[in-house]
Amino acid sequence: MFLSLVLLGLCICFIILHLTPRRPKNFPPGPPVLPILGNILHLNLKNPLEDFEKLRKSYGNVYSLFLGPRPSVVINGVKAMKEAMRPGKTVPRFTAQSGGKRFCTLCNIVLEHRRKSAVLQMFLQWKQLTDCDVLCSCTMLFCAIVSNISFTGKTLTPQIMFHNVASNIMCQVVFGTRYEYDDEFITTIVQSAIEITKAANGPWTTLYSSFPWIRKLPLPFNKSFKAVKRCSDLVLQSLNEHKKTRVPGEPRDFLDSEDSTFSEDKLIFTAIDLMIAGTDTTSNTLLTAFLYLINHPHIQERCQQEIDRVLEGKDQVCFDDRHQMPYVQAVIHEVQRIANTVPLSVFHCTTKDTELAGYSIPKGTRIIQNLTTVLKEEGQWKYPHEFNPGNFLNDQGEFVKPDAFMPFSAGPRVCLGEGLARMELFLIMVTLLRKFKFIWPEDTGEPDYTPVFGITMTPKPYPMKVQHRL
């Protein structure tokens, strides 16, 4: 009996040791690892950013974690980030899985096609989405504001409003069409995007990614697959309509793009990626912008003074006007810094055995960019922990962009949507501020600036009042 217990104990110890992940030789340091779970228990899955910061203080700017059995290296700070993201060091690799079927996201397609395919060429030609196209969507937004509040001083919540305008702009890129906001197509797209990002922003995402064996279980994350299915059905419907009128060699939008190596499934799922990513990031940045502007009326007023001066006599703003608006430019960039919309960027992986900060990192290691540490790094910013446009202005009041400004990541794999996002934010914010004054309701109490953590950071719902300036 005693011998049996000893053997059982030895077997259990052997299994535990076998299931406990081990750090490779000269691998970045990190907290102790548990069998199977890795370092999951070291993180608050609802918002791990504070835990990441504690680990940074303990183990340095480059440290390792095991999310389940798989090793990850977390990169913090401007210096380590620039070294890691330089050409040839790492590449994006971010795959999703739905119903057991793996599909590539836009980042994978960029890697496969080296930015040469007709599909990517179509999407990367941002200038095809002209200032007037964006402004048309903005005009729809104004109509929504008018119909909702009738300029009577009523309080409104802007969440759906900003989701709608950002989604409509992406519809122009992907489908070549803008929709009325009561149209079933766009309402389904917006609602599905909200459901998908809500699921993706929850703790189940980390568990789902870390433990592949739970993916077929009936867990809360699976609800997002129904939303993906609704989106894919709509995209397929639009794609079939495009096929009837498509002219070879004359693409009108993303769905018209042709490439013999680009399957229909990839086209559909990439279109969904673009719609969700382009809608969620832009709308959340706009929500952050107006949350701060209505609670910093002196900053809002100074923006409006500069806008009035530069646009005097003009019917509408154009993107080139940004060069004459240094303060507005500073405010928009400060909003992006403080919003920290994608705090952990898109996960990358090493393409070969490499070295970083003196550590050895094997091929295939997941790389997590903690952009929060860059956008708020002391020594890189004049006011790292407060909302202040002075972070982007020199002593002469000219707009400057510090090296630590990396809301779109860094290196050759920087976010493909940066150009479009910059244009959207400038044109939408300037047009809105030119026409309206935004006010924090007096009976609302103090604003809560704490965002809801997720793949994208989302401001908590808040109310605002709108007054016509003209």
Sequence and secondary structure as in RCSB ss.txt:
>XXXX:A:sequence
MFLSLVLLGLCICFIILHLTPRRPKNFPPGPPVLPILGNILHLNLKNPLEDFEKLRKSYGNVYSLFLGPRPSVVI
NGVKAMKEAMRPGKTVPRFTAQSGGKRFCTLCNIVLEHRRKSAVLQMFLQWKQLTDCDVLCSCTMLFCAIVSNIS
FTGKTLTPQIMFHNVASNIMCQVVFGTRYEYDDEFITTIVQSAIEITKAANGPWTTLYSSFPWIRKLPLPFNKSF
KAVKRCSDLVLQSLNEHKKTRVPGEPRDFLDSEDSTFSEDKLIFTAIDLMIAGTDTTSNTLLTAFLYLINHPHIQ
ERCQQEIDRVLEGKDQVCFDDRHQMPYVQAVIHEVQRIANTVPLSVFHCTTKDTELAGYSIPKGTRIIQNLTTVL
KEEGQWKYPHEFNPGNFLNDQGEFVKPDAFMPFSAGPRVCLGEGLARMELFLIMVTLLRKFKFIWPEDTGEPDYT
PVFGITMTPKPYPMKVQHRL
>XXXX:A:secstr
 HHHHHHHHHHHHHHHHHHS    TT    S  BTTTBTGGGS TT  HHHHHHHHHHH SEEEEEETTEEEEEE
ESHHHHHHHTSTTTEEE   EEETTEEE  HHHHHHHHTT SHHHHHHH GGGS HHHHHHHHHHHHHHHHHHHT
TTT EE  HHHHHHHHHHHHHHHHTS    TT HHHHHHHHHHHHHHHHHTSTHHHHHHH GGGTTS  GGGHHH
HHHHHHHHHHHHHHHHHHHH  TT   SGGG   TTS HHHHHHHHHHHHHHHHHHHHHHHHHHHHHHHH HHHH
HHHHHHHHHHTTT SS  GGGGGG HHHHHHHHHHHHHH SSTT S EEESS EEETTEEE TT EEEEEHHHHH
T BTTBSSTTS  GGGGB TTS B   TT  TT  STT  TTHHHHHHHHHHHHHHHHHHEEEE  GGG S    
 B SSS B     EEEEE  
